[in-house]
Amino acid sequence: MKEVKAFIHRGRVVDVIHALEDGGFGYLSVSDVKGLLTALSAQEQVYSMELGERVTRQIKLEVFCEDDQVDRAVQLIRLHGRTGQSVAGWVYQSTVDRAWPIDGHTD
C-alpha cells in the first residue's frame, strides 16, 4: 500500500479531489496547512508569528492506495493541481507497511 501526499494551492483542491474520486480513489484526507509555496495572490498569504515571515495557506492532501494505483494518483494530482506556475506544489510517495480499520469490535 502507498501513501501519496501532496501540498497544493487551496484554489486547486476541489478539482484535484473530484478527479481523484472520479478515478476511484476513496481514501483521502485533506488538511489546511501553512507552507512556503509561492503564493498566487496576497489573499493566499498570512504572517506567521512563529516563523517571523509570510507563509502561504495551502492544502495537504493524503491519498492511500494500492501499489499499482500510485502512478495514476500522482498523475491526477499533478494534472489537476496546476496553477500556471513553474512549481505549483509537491507530491510525495511513501510506503505504508500496514493499515487497520477502526471498527466496533473489541479484541
N, C-alpha and C positions, 0 to 999 in steps of 0.2 A: 504494500500500500504506500502511496505517496501523499505528501502534503505539498501543495503549491501555494506559496504566499506571495501576494503582490501588494505593492504600495502604489496607489494610483490617485489621480486627481478626483476630487469629490464629484465634479460635473460629469465624469465618465462612468461612475459606478453603476448607475441604473442600466445603461446599455450593456455593460460587462455582465452584470447579474442576469439580465434577460437572455443574453447569448449563452451563458453557461447553463441556465435552466433549460433553454431550448435544446441544448446539446446533451441533456440527460444528466447533468451534474447537480445532485441534490444536497450534498453535504457541504454547505457553505457557512462561513462565519464572516461578519462584516463589523469592523470596529472603526470609530473615529480616532485618529491619531494626529500628532503634530510631528512634522519632519522637515527636512531641508530640500525637498523638491523645489525646483524653480517655479514660483507662483505664476499662474496665468493672469492674475489681476491682483490689485491691492486688497480686494474683498476676501481673497483666499489666505491672507496673511494676518497673523496676530503677533503681539510682542510676548515673548516668553521671559518671565522674571527669572526662571531657573537657569536659562541659558544666556540671558542678557542680550538677546538678539531676536530679530523677527523670524518666525517659523511659518511654515505653510500648513494649513489644515488639509489633511489628506485622509485617505481611506486605506486601512489594512484589510485585505480580502484573503481569506484562507479557504482553500478547496481541498477536500480529501477525496482521493480516487484510486482506482486500481492502477497498477504499473503500466498497463497497456493503454490507459486513457490519458496519461500525463501530458503527452505531446499535444493532444487536442486541446486540453485545458489551457496550456500555455499559449497555444496559437490563438484561441478565442480571447484570452485576456490581452495579449499584445495587439491584436487587431482592433478590438473594441475599446481599448484603453488609450488609443492615440489621441493626441491633442494638437498636433502640428509642430510641437517642439522636437528638438533632436533627441532629447531624453525626457519622456513623459512619465517615467516611473520605473520600477524594478520588479522583476519576478524571480522568485527563488524556489528551488525544489529540494525537499528533504524526504528521507525515507522514514516511514512510520513502522516501527518494529511490531507493535501490537495495538489493537483497539478493542475496547469492551463497551457493550451497550449499558446504559443505566436503565435498569428495569425495576419492577415492583417485587421481584423475588429476593428472598434472603438466603444467604449461603449457610 
